[in-house]
């Protein structure tokens, strides 16, 4: 069973991304299989684990997976990275996620898109950690609906 945890706070600068990366590295150090999902359009988690801009220009992206009627599987977006020397997998953000709030606004079942994308990965990872954007919108709703637990750094 995969434990999905959203790291969420509507305020920026409280340490969501730092906590997500370090918690992921600590869990990986304990031998857990970890997937980090960068749901923040600012992409600081993506940068923080050392992914280069070339990954961000490649299609499809997380934006495509969340907004297309026939989305690419989330597994096709995963990149293997090793922050702090610990092996973790990452679904990188892209600048297109800024448009997701608008694109999801009228979408049917919009608050469950991420949960549906993560479902086929159940069991592949022990933990999925979602770095949320600093706003209470459609992307954060998706993270909260996909998560079993929420961590709110203050």
N, C-alpha and C positions, 0 to 999 in steps of 0.2 A: 504494500500500500504506500502511496506517495502522500507525504504531508506537504500541503501547499500553504505558504505563509506570505501574506501581503505586508510589506513594510510601508506604512501609510501615515501621512499627516498633511493637512492642507497647507501648512506653512512650509516654505522653503528654508533651507539652511539648518535643519534640525538634525541632520546626520543620517537620513534615510539611505542614501547611496553607500556611505561609508559602512554603515551597519550591515547592509545587504552583502557587500563584498566580503567583509571580515567574518560575518556569520557563515557565509558560504565556504570560505577558506577554512574556518575552524571545523565545520562539519566534514569537509573533505579530508582534513587532517585526521579525523576520527574514522576514516574509511567509508564515509557515506557518499553516495552518488548524488551530486548536486547540480541543479539547473537554475541559473540566474536569468530572470526575464527583466529586461530593461523596458519598462512601459512608459518611461518619462521621455518626452520628445527632446529634452535637452541632451540626452544621451551620455550623462556623466558616468554611469556604470559601464557602458560600452567602452568609453575612453579609459576608465579606471582599471579595467582588466587588460588593457593593451590592444584592443582591437583597433585596426587602422581604418581610415576613411574608405579604403577600397571595399570593405565589407558593406559599408553604408550605401554605396552606389549600386550594389548588385540587386537585381530583382530576382525573386520576389522578396518583400520585406514584411515585417510584422504588421505594418499598415495594410498591405495587401491581404494578409491572412485574416485580419479583423474586419475588412470592409468588402471584400469580393463575395459575390454570390457563390462562386465555386473556389473557395480559398485553397491555397497551397497548404500541405500538411506542415504543422509546426516543426516536425522533425527535420524538414528540409531547410529550416532557418537556423538550426543550432550550429554554433561554432564551439570547438573545444579550445579552452584557454587555461592558463595556469597562473592566476594571480597569487602572489606570495609563495610561489612554488607548489601550490596545491591544485590538483586537477579538478576543474569544474567545467560545465558546459554553459554556454551563454546564448540567449536569444537577444541579439543586439537591437538597439533602437535605431530609428532613422528620423531625419527631419520631417518626413511625411507624417509621422504620428501627430504633428500639430493639426493636420487636417482631419484626423480621425474623430475628434469631438464633433465636428460638423457632419461628417459622413455617417456617423452612427446615430445622429440625432433622430432621424425618422426611420431608422432600420428596425425591422421586426426582430424581436428577441435580442435586442442590442446589448443588454446587460449580461448575457450569457455567452458571448462570442469567445472570450478567452477560455472560459471553462470548457466549452466544446472543443476548442483547439488542444487543450491540455489532456483531455480524456484519453486519447490513444497512447499517450506517454505514461499512463499509470503503470507503475511497477518498474519502468525503465530507470527512474530516479527515486531516491529515498526522500529527497526534499526538493521542492520548487520554491524559490524565493523570488518574490515579485517586487521590484523597486517601482513604487507608484509616483506619478507626477504630483507636484505641490498644488493640486486643485481638486475640488470635489466635482468631478464631471463623469462623462461616459467611460473614460479609461479607468478611473478609480473604481467606479461601479463594477466594471468587469473584473478588476483585481479582487475586490471584496466578495463578489459572487463566486469566484474561482477558488478562493482561499478557505481553508479549514480554520485557520487562526490568523490573527492580525497583531502586529507589533506596531505600537505608536510611539516613536521616539519623541521626547519633548526636551 
